[in-house]
């Protein structure tokens, strides 16, 4: 029976994969253990509880900076602010990210229900993307309030992400995004 840090990392990686494929709602410890080829005792040994294991997996999935780093890169690329925001949106709305979006909104729902327990997640959700967008918009000479516009852009993105999760057709969402960005940048 493996019990070191390598085994913990392996179990966490398998749990991340399962969570992205299945989600977290209604997932029992037994189902999780069976699905990843482990057992309840081993998972409890390494993580203490199902909640701790799921929190670690979700934090690992949502806490990384890969998406945010790519957004910053796209927002710094050549082109007009509108072109850069559309490129960033296309990256955010990539169909391969749908499991991440579902997980984000599941976590967000839990966080707003218990803000005292999820203050860091809520602060990051509020601040990180806005800071990246505001930084990119500061280079737009005609924009009076880059910070305020960044708040509006991120709010637009969050709303459209929710529409994607709800099944709104991608082509319609992309068209709405382009029109809204044009209006925000006037």
C-alpha positions in Angstrom: 0.0 0.0 0.0 1.6 3.3 -1.1 1.3 6.0 1.4 3.9 8.8 0.7 3.6 12.2 -1.0 3.8 10.6 -4.4 0.7 8.5 -3.7 -1.2 11.5 -2.4 -0.3 13.5 -5.6 -1.4 10.6 -7.7 -4.8 10.3 -5.9 -5.3 14.1 -6.2 -4.5 14.0 -9.9 -7.0 11.2 -10.5 -9.6 13.0 -8.4 -9.1 16.2 -10.5 -9.8 14.2 -13.7 -12.9 12.7 -12.2 -14.2 16.0 -10.9 -13.8 17.6 -14.3 -15.5 14.7 -16.0 -18.3 14.2 -13.4 -18.6 17.2 -11.2 -18.7 17.2 -7.4 -22.4 17.4 -6.5 -23.6 14.1 -5.0 -20.2 12.5 -5.2 -19.7 10.0 -2.3 -16.4 8.9 -0.9 -17.1 5.3 -2.0 -18.0 6.3 -5.6 -14.9 8.5 -5.8 -12.6 5.7 -4.4 -14.0 3.1 -6.8 -13.8 5.5 -9.8 -10.1 6.2 -9.2 -9.1 2.7 -8.2 -8.6 3.3 -4.5 -10.5 2.8 -1.3 -12.1 4.9 1.4 -9.4 4.2 3.9 -6.6 5.3 1.6 -8.4 8.6 0.7 -9.1 9.4 4.3 -5.5 8.6 5.3 -4.2 11.1 2.7 -6.9 13.8 2.9 -8.8 13.4 6.1 -12.3 13.6 4.6 -14.2 13.7 1.3 -14.6 17.5 1.7 -10.9 18.0 2.1 -10.1 15.9 -0.9 -12.7 17.6 -3.1 -11.6 21.1 -1.9 -8.0 20.2 -2.8 -9.0 19.0 -6.2 -11.2 22.0 -7.0 -8.5 24.4 -5.6 -6.0 22.8 -7.9 -8.2 23.0 -10.9 -9.5 26.6 -10.4 -6.6 28.1 -8.5 -4.0 27.8 -11.2 -2.9 30.9 -13.2 -2.6 29.2 -16.6 -5.9 30.7 -17.9 -5.2 34.1 -16.4 -1.6 34.1 -17.8 -3.0 33.3 -21.3 -5.6 36.1 -21.0 -2.9 38.6 -20.1 -0.9 37.5 -23.1 -3.9 37.8 -25.4 -4.8 41.2 -24.0 -1.3 42.5 -24.6 -1.1 41.3 -28.2 -1.2 43.7 -31.2 -4.6 45.0 -32.3 -7.3 47.2 -31.1 -8.7 46.8 -27.6 -11.9 45.3 -29.1 -9.9 42.7 -31.1 -7.9 41.8 -28.0 -11.0 41.4 -25.9 -12.7 39.2 -28.5 -9.5 37.0 -28.7 -9.5 36.7 -24.9 -13.2 35.8 -24.9 -12.7 33.1 -27.6 -10.0 31.6 -25.3 -12.3 31.8 -22.2 -15.2 30.3 -24.1 -13.3 27.4 -25.7 -15.7 24.4 -25.6 -12.9 22.4 -23.9 -13.3 24.7 -20.9 -16.9 23.8 -20.3 -16.1 21.4 -17.4 -14.0 24.1 -15.8 -16.9 26.6 -16.1 -19.3 24.1 -14.5 -16.9 23.6 -11.7 -16.3 27.3 -11.3 -20.0 28.1 -11.0 -20.6 25.2 -8.6 -17.8 26.5 -6.4 -19.1 30.0 -6.7 -22.5 29.0 -5.5 -21.0 27.4 -2.5 -18.8 30.4 -1.8 -21.7 33.0 -2.0 -23.7 30.7 0.3 -20.9 30.8 2.9 -18.8 33.9 2.2 -17.0 33.7 5.5 -15.6 30.3 4.6 -14.7 31.3 1.1 -13.5 34.9 1.4 -10.2 34.2 -0.5 -12.0 32.5 -3.4 -14.5 35.4 -3.7 -11.8 38.0 -3.5 -9.8 36.3 -6.2 -12.9 35.9 -8.4 -13.6 39.6 -8.0 -10.1 41.0 -8.3 -7.7 38.9 -10.4 -9.4 39.1 -13.8 -10.4 42.7 -13.4 -6.7 43.6 -12.7 -5.5 41.8 -15.8 -8.2 43.5 -18.0 -7.7 46.9 -16.5 -4.0 46.7 -17.1 -4.5 45.9 -20.8 -7.2 48.7 -21.1 -4.9 51.4 -19.6 -3.1 51.4 -23.0 -6.3 52.4 -24.8 -5.8 56.2 -25.2 -9.5 57.0 -25.6 -10.8 55.1 -22.6 -11.7 57.4 -19.7 -12.1 54.7 -17.0 -10.1 51.6 -17.7 -10.8 50.2 -14.2 -14.6 50.6 -14.5 -14.5 49.3 -18.1 -12.6 46.2 -16.8 -15.3 45.6 -14.2 -17.9 45.7 -17.0 -15.9 43.4 -19.3 -15.4 40.8 -16.6 -19.1 41.0 -15.6 -20.0 40.5 -19.2 -17.6 37.5 -19.4 -19.1 35.9 -16.3 -22.6 36.4 -17.5 -21.8 34.9 -20.9 -20.0 32.0 -19.3 -23.1 31.3 -17.3 -25.1 31.4 -20.6 -22.7 28.9 -22.1 -23.1 26.5 -19.1 -26.9 26.9 -19.6 -26.6 25.8 -23.2 -27.0 29.1 -25.1 -25.6 28.6 -28.6 -22.0 29.7 -28.9 -22.5 31.7 -32.1 -25.2 33.8 -30.4 -23.0 34.4 -27.4 -20.0 35.4 -29.5 -22.2 37.9 -31.4 -23.6 39.3 -28.2 -20.0 39.6 -26.8 -18.8 41.5 -29.9 -21.6 44.0 -29.7 -21.3 44.5 -26.0 -17.5 45.0 -26.2 -18.0 47.6 -29.0 -20.5 49.4 -26.7 -18.2 49.3 -23.7 -15.3 50.7 -25.6 -17.1 53.7 -27.1 
